[in-house]
Amino acid sequence: MTIQSSEVYRLNLEQGRYLNPLQTNAAENNVCDINSVHGLFATGTIEGRVECWDPRTRNRVGLLDCALNSVTADSEINSLPTISALKFNGALTMAVGTSTGQVLLYDLRSDKPLLVKDHQYGLPIKSVHFQESLDLILSADSRIIKMWNKNSGKIFTSLEPEHDLNDVCLYPNSGMLFTANETPKMGIYYIPVLGPAPRWCSFLDNLTEELEENPESTVYDDYKFVTKKDLENLGLTHLIGSPFLRAYMHGFFMDIRLYHKVKSMVNPFAYEEYRKDKIRQKIEETRAQRVQLKKLPKVNKELALKLIEEEEEKQKSTWKKKVKNLPSILTDDRFKVMFENPDFQVDEESEEFRLLNPLVSKISEKRKKKLRLLEEQELREKEEEEEPEGKPSDAESSDSSDDEKDWVEEVRRQRRLLRQEGKGTWQHQVQEDQQTVLQPQFYEIKAGEEFRSFKDSATKQKLMNKTLEDRLKLEAKNGTLNVSDTTVGSKQLTFTLKRSEQQKKQQEAEKLHRLERKKLRRSAGHLRSKPRRGRSRH
């Protein structure tokens, strides 16, 4: 049968003449197929319909609109689909290919497709074939051949020839494919999974078995891939076409031993360049491990370094918890003068600063050390720029973690230093007070008041200005303090309280009274014992 315009012409080979054509309602017919089971004849029209005819009665028995069913939610249709491929399978299954790249699988008892498979290229389907052993459908457009399961639509495999396809032929009961390409030669593919090779080329099965038993690696471990430019640099262009070079893609494969030998001859200083590259890489690695900071200001360098460290720690902790992004003091124009004007330099020797920051000395030492490392790093970088072959130096890393014990000891040390400084200042003040006391002083004597009271008050004031140690020495000298050792090895201090004038007078009066009583006391030495008289008993 041949198709032309709206009529389908029939040719009887037994009688050798044309039969009456079938008159369809389509403007033009594209493809046709005959069901080998019951002889149903179907044609695909340009309007996207499939018309089914019974050849025995020469009447149309069914009309199927495939254009509407080929449009899905995911497909983008710019024009009306036409029928470009048609194939029967068994008595009830039919596959229809459209010009928009869809394949529709139908059951003849229903007008709704069982499955719609889209090639996703938007190219017309050239051919459709059924593969019975694996329940596959082979559909092809001008770019690709897809093999997919007719029940689920899952892709089994695909082939992409180098040239555009016009038609595909599946050899019956085998795994061999023939493709009609836009080239003088046909494409031939053999897929052992689909089936055995035909009898006239049974040697293909033997080749596949040998390949499966002895798999060969396609990786060229002992070869070096070189381009034509590399061959020009090595001076080996005369080897093109010889067995020493194997053409592959846009270059050639050559023996790795030959490559190294020629490379050493052409460039004898390759090892020196390699060594320089390795040294440069080591230098870059050590630079990456060093502290990378911006240029520090001239004023309050340690404060700027502290702020930069806090900013880096804050950035590291952002992945653990949400941290509010606050503007940095270094980038804020309001605090710009603090890092430019020397009048805003922080005095770390002041008492207030050291009390508020007990560990500032230790931290400042670490920051100063880091600043020294940064300065040394800048010098080394300058030297490395001048002499790039220099060896990289290993930067010593210092541990910045301080435990609670170190913190307590540092606080105590700072307090002791402040106490000693305060003591020295106080002693200096006492010396100044003593010098002022030695100078002549004038007092106003009130009526009935003795000058001694002023002298005592001055002496008392002088004693109050002295330290406890000086007062203890003075009291030990005056006899008011007595120090004695006990039997258990400790010391015993005895203080004699100072008495007032009234108490002294009373004490002197009591002392005189005791002396007078002692003089008036009679001695009992003149009294002698006399014999006692008594009656005698006869």
Secondary structure, DSSP 8 states (H G I E B T S, - for coil): -EEETTEEEEEETTTTEEEEEEE-SSS-EEEEEE-TTT--EEEEETTSEEEEEETTTTEEEEEEEHHHHH--SS----S---EEEEEEETTTEEEEEETTSEEEEEETT-SS-SEEEE-SS-----EEEEETTTTEEEEE-SS-EEEEETTT--EEEEE--SS-EEEEEE-TTSSEEEEEESSSS-EEEE-TTT----GGGTHHHHHHHHHHHS------TTEEEEEHHHHHHHT-GGGTTSTTEEEETTEEEEEHHHHHHHHHHH-TTHHHHHHHHHHHHHHHHHHHHS-------SS-HHHHHHHHHHHHHHHHGGGTS-------TTT-GGGTGGGT-GGG---TTSHHHHHH-TTHHHHHHHHHHHHHHHHHHHHHHHHHHH-TT--------------HHHHHHHHHHHHHHHHHHHHHHHHHHHHHHHHHHHS-------TT--HHHHHHHHHHHHHHHS-HHHHHHHHHHHTSEEEEE-TTS-EEEEE-----HHHHHHHHHHHHHHHHHHHH---SSS------------
